[in-house]
Amino acid sequence: MNYQAKRRWIDNAVKSILLSNQQAAKIFLEFKATACTNITGFGLLGHLVEMIKASKISASLELEDIVILEGSIQTTKQGITSSLYPQNLQASNYILNREKVKRKNKFTLLFYPQTSGGLPA
């Protein structure tokens, strides 16, 4: 949106978009997963909150283990965020250690409305 993305960032994003989710689908079937989400709209945390509320469970995320695209942290540090970011950030109220993790580089990305596409059945 702000013409700040470097060409290699875009090229790597396109490569990621073109990757098949078939391996993930096989793993979901192997472990008999009963729900999944594509992260569209509400971001990873927003969708996770909806799933854990419906299941009446809790979840723990390791920020350092979440895979992100090159350039994501650089653009957020420049203040470039999604138009849905302010609304999605409300889900941060469900993070028990929010004050501790909100300074971490990947924190902002938990609220980005992105997707990797559907999963084949």
N, C-alpha and C positions, 0 to 999 in steps of 0.2 A: 504493500500500500504506500509506503514511503520511499520506495526505490532505494532501500538500504541493503538489500540482499545481494550478496556476492554471487557471481555466476556459479561457482562450485557448490555453494549452498543449495541453489536451485537444482542443479544437476543431480546432487545427492538426494534431494527430496524426491525428485521424479523417479530415480532408481528405487527408492524405498516404496513409493506408491505402486510401482509395477511389480513388487515382490508378491508372490502368492501367499495367501494365508492358509493354504492347504495343510501344512505341517502343524500349525496351531490347531486347526480343526481336528486333526488326527489325535492330538494330545487331549483335546477336550473330550473326544469320544472315549479315549482310553481311560480317562479318569471320571467318566460319567458326569461331566459338567451339566448343570441344569439351567444355567443362565450365562449370558455374556453380553457385552456392550461394545459398540464401536467408538465410543468417546465423543461422538458428534454432539455439538450444542453445549452441553454442560461441563465438558472437560472430564478428565480422569476422576478428579475428586467428586464432582457433582454426580456422576454416574455411580461411583462407588458408594456414596452416601445413600443413594436411592436403593441400591441393591442390598446394603447391609440393614437398612431400616426395614425393608420388606422381609428380610430373612431373620431379623432379630438376632444378629450376630455383631461382632466387631471385627475390625481389620487393622493390620499394621503394614505400613509402607516403608521401604528403605529407599529414600530419595536417591542415594548414590547408585542404586541398582536399576533405576528407571532409565531406559534408553531414550535418548533425544537426538534430534537432527542437529548437525553442525550449523552453527549460526544462531540457534535458538536463544542461548544465554546472552550472546552479544547484543541481539536486538532488544531483548527485554531490559538489559542494562541501559540501553538508549531510551527507554521509556516507550518503546513500540509494543503495544499490546492489542489484542483483539477487541473489537467493539463490544463483545459479550463479557469481557474480563471483569468489569466492575460488578455485574450481576452474578457471575459465577463465583466470584471471590466470597460471596456470602456463605458458601459451603465451608469456608475455613473455620466457621464457628464450631464445626464438629471435630476439629483437630485438638486433641487433648494437650499436646505440647506445642501449640501454635507459636507461642512466644519464642521458643527455642529454635524452631525450624524456619520461621518466616524470613530469616536472613540468609538462608541457604540459596545458592544459585538456581536450583531447580524448582524451588517453591512456587514461583510465579507460573511455571509451566503446568502445574497441576490443574489450573483453571482455564486452560486454553481449549477452545472447542474444535479439536482436530479429530481426524479419523484415519484409520488405515484400511478402511473398506470392510465389506462384509466377509463372513466366513462361510465357505461352501459346506453343505451338509453331506 
